[in-house]
Amino acid sequence: MVTGPTSAGKTAAAVSLALRFDGEVVNADSMQVYRFMDAGTSKPGAEERRGVPHHLLDVVTPDVRYSAGRYLREARAAADEILARGRNVFLTGGTGLYIRAFLEGLIGSGAADPALRGALEREQREAEREGDPERLHRRLRALDPEAAGRIHPHDLRRTVRALELCAGEGAASRPRAAHGFRDSPYRHLYLVLDPGREALDRRIDASCRRMLERGLLQELRALRELGYGPELPSMQAIGYRHLQPVVEGSDTLANALAAMQRDTRRFARRQRTWHRAVAEALWLRPEEGDAIEKSVESCLRAR
């Protein structure tokens, strides 16, 4: 797999590796599953794909909640089809939860409760308006300190899911411990691309400007005209949420770009933290092309 923080060069590296080693790409970016959301997700176009088959892009419309459980089923189905054709799988993206689901499975207990989830999300929006964005995370810390310690205070999706598990299981940590993430059907190389903090910050700033040049503002306006409102989880993603006030006429494009760059840098640091917890991760810089190829070649030869 090819992963790492946003703007690290994962897509270009994965396509080159797929061409070199007879492979196909399976998307592991939680935003690239959405149709009509291209510029703001850095979704690779036909030229960037260079003829390499890509899977799990443009799967659902922005008003559909796409879960890690669904990703697990569909990504493994795509991978199994690729392997059955005698080709290699290059799982590519920066969504750590999707990658872990693909490699190790998910906790099976604790069914989602839409009513509870909706109430928690409404409470979170109210807390944010009142200047208390960490309210739900404090509640989780009181109920299950172990689970809270694994979740960033601003990671609303995982905080809400953990609170759902607390309501059903008494503690989010119990089903996690019982599961143990032992559903691991694939032998793999966990390759993390990271150019270093300063270089990555420059890449991120340039990438955000490029998104605007590629029409992110126009893309957001088109999404709003199609009826996809700012309240949707998909429309709260970095970039889209920053430009909502611009579309509504309450902020400037310059302010939105600066906030988008800042929050993307923060997001990249959280991605790094996630990948650092993976013991078998191999960290390389994107410009180390020979070392990247040799690591993949060694993994394939050892099968």
Sequence and secondary structure as in RCSB ss.txt:
>XXXX:A:sequence
MVTGPTSAGKTAAAVSLALRFDGEVVNADSMQVYRFMDAGTSKPGAEERRGVPHHLLDVVTPDVRYSAGRYLREA
RAAADEILARGRNVFLTGGTGLYIRAFLEGLIGSGAADPALRGALEREQREAEREGDPERLHRRLRALDPEAAGR
IHPHDLRRTVRALELCAGEGAASRPRAAHGFRDSPYRHLYLVLDPGREALDRRIDASCRRMLERGLLQELRALRE
LGYGPELPSMQAIGYRHLQPVVEGSDTLANALAAMQRDTRRFARRQRTWHRAVAEALWLRPEEGDAIEKSVESCL
RAR
>XXXX:A:secstr
 EE STTSSHHHHHHHHHHHTTEEEEE  SSTTBTT  GGGT   HHHHTT  EESSS B TTS   HHHHHHHH
HHHHHHHHHTT EEEEE S HHHHHHHHH     S   HHHHHHHHHHHHHHHHTT TTHHHHHHHHH HHHHHH
S TT HHHHHHHHHHHHHHS THHHHHHHTT         EEE   HHHHHHHHHHHHHHHHHTTHHHHHHHHHH
TT  TTSGGGGSTTHHHHHHHHTTSS HHHHHHHHHHHHHHHHHHHHHHHHT TT EEE TT HHHHHHHHHHHH
HT 
